């Protein structure tokens, strides 16, 4: 097994590393990594339905879509992520235990009573501390999991505290469960870095016991250039992280000084293809003319602000301003 060592904490780059390693090596690979504060979105999720957008912006949290399915998770430097990459067989994609068992056996060395709960969660005392997901491409399978070791629980709770009732789509929704930091379940004090070193050593020892060759690989300068290219062309892009979902409808309503404003927005691959404003507001202009200004625009606050800066909102909605429109649309 190839053990890949790196200390990168940029979440966009970390996902690019996974994709790069999956294509580079034919042998089984394992790596562990941490992210600075961010939210990781499952491949089939509606990003805006999963996150608390105001909290995300206020705390400058990066949002990154994974290659794998599953639900949205919060990461910070108190989260330890692990990745297994191996050849896939017919049953590999649904066999989460194949990749979680080495982690479970390692934790039992610390006298932690860990269980694989349901399909893809690791729990201790019926509380979740690890979620796992998978991605299959050609003859390879990538399995990765996140371990809440000493994560900031307030940020975790508030960053994912969205109201999905405003969205109508077929995307996968996250399921909220009781969670716990693993550090609270270990008798001896450990930092997340000490735990990372322990887990790496434990899995290496298990490989040697099974007579598997162990190789350490450190990414070269040429590797990093190729990884950055993947990150720049995919994982940092708005279209990948927000516009990837095929279609969804958003509804919201707010009461302002000028009256109640309701909005229905149909979005296809991140682009507004229909929008309707309703309410008891007054206006001199035809509301249809106002709606047409948004059709074809990216469903993104910065893009909508550009439209509003050149539009006379007062003409269509008396005593309602651009800030109110942003508030109701997002």
Secondary structure as UniProt FT lines:
FT   STRAND          2..5
FT   HELIX           11..24
FT   STRAND          29..33
FT   STRAND          38..41
FT   TURN            43..44
FT   HELIX           47..50
FT   HELIX           53..58
FT   TURN            59..60
FT   STRAND          62..65
FT   STRAND          73..75
FT   TURN            77..78
FT   STRAND          79..87
FT   TURN            90..91
FT   HELIX           92..94
FT   HELIX           97..108
FT   TURN            109..111
FT   STRAND          114..117
FT   TURN            118..120
FT   STRAND          121..124
FT   TURN            125..126
FT   STRAND          127..137
FT   TURN            138..139
FT   STRAND          140..148
FT   HELIX           153..159
FT   HELIX           164..166
FT   STRAND          167..168
FT   HELIX           182..185
FT   HELIX           192..209
FT   TURN            210..211
FT   STRAND          215..218
FT   HELIX           221..230
FT   HELIX           231..235
FT   HELIX           238..241
FT   STRAND          247..256
FT   TURN            257..258
FT   STRAND          259..268
FT   TURN            269..270
FT   STRAND          271..279
FT   HELIX           287..292
FT   TURN            293..296
FT   HELIX           301..309
FT   HELIX           313..316
FT   TURN            318..319
FT   HELIX           322..329
//
